[in-house]
Amino acid sequence: MTTATLYAYTSRGQLRSEPVPQRPRERRYYRDDIQRLLERKEARRDPAKAAARGLHWGSPVLESALTLIHDGKVYYRGRDVLKLAREATLEEAAELLWAAEPAERGRLFEQPPVLSPAHLARLRAWARDDPLSLLQAALPLGAAIDLAAYDLRPEGVRLAGARMVRMLTAVITGRHAEIPIHRALQAVWAPKNPAVGEVIRIALVLCADHELNTSAFVARCAASAGASPYDVVSAALATLKGHRHGGATERLSALFAEVGTPERSRAVVVNRLRRGESLPGFGHPLYPAGDPRATLLLKMAEAAGNKEAWLLVRHLATAGSKVLQARPNLDFGLVAVARTYGLPNHAPLVLFALGRTIGWIGHAIEQYASGEMIRPRARYTGPPPEPDTPLELEAPAEASRASRRR
């Protein structure tokens, strides 16, 4: 890109620049802006190649008004997520992401429970030790009971979404609580420490949405086919469990267990890499300078006052960052919070799933409203078709005999 081109794009507002300190005649430009312009140029030159790249951290493939990731920051409908997490409950974040009407705010999550106490008891007896499977089992049951969820108008999906989130919380806690979601979880996970509720609240809000990640894309595909909100969340939840998505928290918990003591952090990290094993919890393509959500969660982990647990977190974070040249991501932050505050082993993935359900429903609302079916094309790479040959039809047996008689 020439200097003249830079000046032209800057004058049109398509590139941002700022002066270089102590170099008054020089300016520097934002890498993301330049990369975006280069991708547009490539798209015009080779649309098929650009479209394929769009599925792998490339240019945006569809429009959404939910979440913006820009300059290392995350915004929900224009609001800085880090500020929102310090102030809002998950219910309030849902109202924001779902574009709730003023009359709906404060009322969406006050609806009667979907599942009865008997339903909850049977579900928990079946899969008490596997919370994600428990949530997956609850969704089709809730869908069979909550017939109003087939109302796919935005207001209907907001109501169904709130009922669903409360239902999933009740499945985890084993009871219907008339308190905010973070307090319901705190009452079960840390009943003697109310301060943990604020940590849970912040973690839930940070997990609520993250643009068009894998599970959000699956949610939009399901919604585009006309699936109900319960089925949308069921499809997305199955995707979240994958070890390369939310399931990375379980792999990271196993890494902490393998390290055991702070002094072993670097050795375990290096040995894993030497064996060709991946190291979960570090790096994110959208945050070269570090995941801001993880930064906030690590500050909270340090503030827990659990010196022994924090020492292990700090040593492992340092070892991984130095060896991989990548900083901790959201998965690492969730596991760090769980360990320093004494939460259950399944807490990181449950927080991820409950929080992200808000985002999946937000994506479903947008997709239903668009009326469009998501159906990308595939670039065929298999063997070439067989050459056309005339079809030789075998004559029926009776016709063959008649022919011979003639």
Buried (B, 14 or more C-beta within 10 A) or exposed (E): EEEEEBEEBBEEEEBBBEEEEEEEEEBEBBEBBBEBBEBEEBBEEEEEEBBBBBEEEBBEEBEBEBBBBEEEEBBBBEBEBBEBBEEBBBBBBBBBBBBBEEEBEEEBBEBEBBBEEEBBEEBBEEBEEEBBEBBBBBBEBBBEBBEEBEBBEBBBBBBBBBBBBBBBBBBBBBEBBEEBBBBBBBBBBBEEEEEBBBBBBBBBBBBBBBBBBBBBBBBBBBBBBEBBBBBBBBBBBBBBBEEEBBBBBBBBBEBBEEBEEBEBBBEBBEEBBEEEEEBBBBBBEBBEEBBBBBBBBBEBBBEBEBEEBBBBBBBBBBBBBEBBEBBBBBBBBBBBBBBBBBBEBBBBBBBBBBBBBBBBBBBBBBBBEBEEEBEEEEEEEEEEEEEEEEEEEEEEEEEEEEEEEE
